[in-house]
Amino acid sequence: TGNTRKLADTIRGALPDARCAYFGEAKSADPDAEMISVGFWTDKGTADQACLELLGRLRNKKIFLFGTAGFGGSEAYYQNILANVRKSVDASNRVIGEYMCQGKMPLSVRERYEKMKEQPEHPANVDALIENFDRALAHPDADDLEKLRNIVTEG
C-alpha cells in the first residue's frame, strides 16, 4: 500500500544526506551503520516478517522504529504493537525513538468485511471495521508525516 515507504521517504527527506548511509529494503540493509531507522507494516499485532528478521540480525545499534497499522486512533494499540516489535530487538541495541500512525489497507480487506456483513451471523463490530477501513484510506496523511518529521529532526 506504500504506507511504510511514505514514512521512510519523510525520514529520508528530514535528515541531511550525510546521516543516511543506506536507504532501501530490510533484506539488504547495511548492518555496519551505527544508527538504523527500521520501518514496518503491522501484521497480526507486530511487525512484518522482513522487519522482524532484520531486527533479529542487528547488534550494538541505535534503532528508530517506525510503522503503520490499519487500525488507528489508539495510542495504547500502537504501544502494544511497538512492545511486540521490541521483543525482536537484541538487548545489545538501544531503541532511541518510535513512531506509529494509521495506514491504508488493501481493498481486499474491505471486501472481506463486506462478505462478513452478508452472513446472517456476522460479527457485531463489522460496521466499525468498515468505518475504520474507510478512515484509514487517508493515512498516512500530512499531519502524520509532519509529526514524524518533527520527531526525527528534534531527536
Protein Blocks (a to p, Z undefined) as FASTA:
>chain_A
ZZmmmmmmmmmmmpcfklmmbgcdfklccfkbfbdcdddddeehiacfklmmmmmmpghi
acddddddfbghilklmmmmmmmmmmmpcfkbccfbdcdddddddfklmmmmmmmmmpmk
bcfklmmmmmmmmmmmmpccfklmmmmmmmmmmZZ
